[in-house]
Amino acid sequence: MQDLKDKLKFWKRGRITRRSALFALGYTLVLSTTLFSCSTPEKNTQKQADSSSSNTTNTTNTANTSTASSGQKVIRIVRSKQLTALAVLEKQGNLEKRLAELGYKLEWPEFAAGPQQLEALNANGLDIASTAESPPIFAQAAGTPLIYLSANSSDGRAVSLLVPNNSTVKSVQDLKGKKVAFQKASIGHYLLVRALEKEGLKLSDVQSVFLPPPDANAAFSQGKVDAWFIWEPFVTRNVQKKVGRVLIDGGNGLRDTNNFYSTTRKFYQENPEVIKVFLEELQKAQIWSKQHPKEIAELLAPATQLDVPTLEAMHGKYDFALEPITEKIITKQQEVADKWYSLGLIPKKVNVRDGFLKPEEYTKITPQDVLAKQ
């Protein structure tokens, strides 16, 4: 109930529509009620609020509107917490200049994780999101009119299962009966399911502790959970501080999905030129990042408070590749949706194709060198 109250506070900050209010309830039921019902009473007491309001920073008074006080239209693209090419795009400022020429002001609101992004996306608090494969599926199950704009490389090695440095856990098998933290409906959630199934175990064989990254970080450092499936830079920071060690990561075939950039159908229909420009500049940032490992580390060092050599090693876990939407990607995304349904974690079957555009529509917005990969 507290989770629902916190979420509703987020939407009360700006003007909302009846549709947005219904989405808040629907998304909460999908992400909270169904998952809550799958955990034991003991685990439920550990569940903490992960509302967008408590985990969103750096937003402005225009966060739930589409027009700035100057009269310019505002475009809100999520600030990258995973230090990908999206972070480079923000720091270099090229996208901001191009959008200004079109009469748009660019803002970079920050969210704890993918599910919070997509809640805000539907509530008109965000225009373009960057998530792993699962958050869009849960959002589609809750009724959001989501559109997949582009796929990104999987970057599997950048997501890891951490255990405390002094833990006796040596393998995934050793996690049976133990408390594992992760952001619900995230890549950590999905990879935990995958890792357990590879060892002949089920999600019910561990105690799931649903926490957004900031809360999970605190719980992990305080020894309140036995493991944590999380992404960079949390992985590197915990390893450097000798708080945790990597048990496994998403590499070596464990991660079999893509990341995605997404928006709402309304935003796509009203701003195709903005989306085209965004993907063009993002692709340039991807290429630059891949070709300049030291420079990207130097660029992002002040924001991350990590030294350049550490950032170079961390960025080595990323492929920095924008990928075209293909039938293979759509099929895999459907497999993930079917997996969540089979586990009883979404209340209905989801046809992910409802969120994908037609091939000719992707041709109009996707950079040519990305389309050439097909």
Summary of the structure (lengths in Angstrom):
residues: 374
radius of gyration: 19.6
end to end distance: 46.4
largest distance: 58.9
contacts: 1287
relative contact order: 0.15
helix: 51%
strand: 15%
